[in-house]
């Protein structure tokens, strides 16, 4: 049940943002810039981080949504769940494990980060730019998870992939998906 009584029973993020549209354009353009702009981290990796952080934060909506995006851009189905269950034995490179360990600590214990945490990532060949992009995605999804959970978004993508705004499993269909989502929310808000 949504926390805000004006939202429908199975509230989606679009319901929440349409109900409170004041800053949605700025917010969703920023989401688009962080997740879709040209960057050192591939889109798949940024979506993987978004889903990983959302999974760490137990935000079912964002986890489900961004796992779909990550898989669309080439992340192996089920990999994010493996990462959440046991990062050390997950089927990914040591390089990516180092970055995700940094993300995990940043997500859960940011004040406990030390230089050695960053050094471990840089030693795996990541650039400072790539690390900062991972920091941006982590920070963004801490905020988004709190917006979703605080507003009581209850929609869960488990078993409902067809309910996702991404109706195609092709990356080209997802390239501007956040801007398309913005237009959908604007339409919903004006209705």
N, C-alpha and C positions, 0 to 999 in steps of 0.2 A: 504494500500500500504506500502511495507517495506521502511524503511528509507534509507537503503543501496541499491543502484541501481543494484548491482550484484545479489541480492536475487530474487527468484521467487515471483510472485504476492501474493500467499497465503503462505508466508514463515513460515516454521516450525523451531523449535529450531535446529533440525538436519541440516537444510540448513545453518543456521548461523554458527554453530560449524564446519561443514564440510568446509565452506568457509574460516574460520579462525581457523585452527586446532592446532595452536601452543601449547596451554595449556589444551586441552580437556581431555587428559588422567588424569592429576593431578586433574582437576576440577571434572570430573565425578567419579573418585575413592573417592574423598572427599564427594561428594553427597551420594555415596553408603555407605560410612562409617558412615555418620551422620544419614541417614535414615534407614539403614538396619542392622547395627552391633548390637550385643547384648547390651542392654541398660536397664535402669530402666523404661523409657517410652516405652510403646508398640509401635510397628511399626504403628499401626492404629492411635495412638495419635500423633506421629511425623508427619504422613501424614496429619492429621487433622490440626495441627499447620501450616504446609507448605501451605495448601490450605487457611486457615484462614488469614495468613499474606499476601498471594498473593491477596486474596479478599480485604483486607484492602488497599492494594497498587493498586488496580484496574488493576492487571495484569491478563487479561483474559486467556492467554495461561497457565500460571502456576496454576492459580486457577482451571481451567477445568481439567488439567492433574492430579493434586494432589487430587482433589475431587474424581476422578475415583479411584486412588490408595486407598484413605481413605475408600471409600465404599467397595472396594475389600477386605480390611482387617477388615471389620466389622462395620464401622461407618454408621449409619442410613442414607439412601439417603435423601437429603434435609436438614440435620442437619447443615451443614456448612453455608448454606444460612440463616438458622434461627439465627445462631450465629452472622453473619454479620449484620442482620437486628435488632436484639434485644438480646444481650447476656444475659441479666437478665432474660428474660422469655423463653429462649431456653430450650429444654428438655434434659438437662445434669445435672450431679451432681454439687453441690455447690463446691466441691473439684476442678473439672475441670474448672468451671467458674472462680475460684480464679486464677488458672494458666493462663487461657486465658486473664484475665484482666491484669495480669502482662505482658504477651506477647504483648497485644494491646498497653500498655503504652510504653514498650520497643521499639515497632515498630514505634510509632508516636511521642513520646516525651521522648527519652532515657535520655536526660539530666535532666529531671524532676523526674526520679525515686528517691524514698526515701526509707529509711529502712522500713517504714511501709508497702510499697508495697510488699517487699519481705517477711516481717513477716506475712502478710495476706496469702501468699501462704504456707509458712512453717507451719502455724497454722492449715491448712487444711490437714496436714500429708504428704506433698510432701517432699522428701529428697533434700538436696542441689544438689546431682548428677542429679536428675530429673529436677530441675530448670535449671541447667547448660545445660542439653540436650535441653531444650526448648529454652534457649538463643542461643545455636548453630543453631537450626533450624530457629529461627527468623532471626539471622544474615545472614545465608546462603540464605534465601529466599529474604531478602532485596537485596543482591547481585544478585541473579538469576533474580529477577524481573527487575532490572536495566539493566542487560545484554539483557534480552528478549525485554524490551521496548526500550532500547537505540539502539538495532540493528534493531528494527522494525519487530519482529516476529509477524505476523498477523494471523496465524492459530488459530482458536478458536474451542475448543472441544464441544461447545454447540451443542447438537444434532448429534455429530460425534464420539461417543464412539468407533465405529469400526475403526476409524482412529488412535486410541491410540496403542502404541506398546504393551500394555497389551491386548491381545485378549481373555483372559480367565478371568472369574470372580472368580478364585480360588487364594487364597493367595500364594500358592506354585509357581504359574506362575510368581509372581511379586517379589520373594525373591531376585533374582539377576538381576532385570530388568534394573538397571542403568548400570551395566557392559555389558549387552546385547545391551543397547542403545549406549554405547561407541563403541562397535564393529560395529554397524550399521553406526555410524558417521564416523569412520575410513574408512570403505568401501566406503562410499559416498565421502569422502575427496580424496581418491586415485583414484576414477573413472574419 
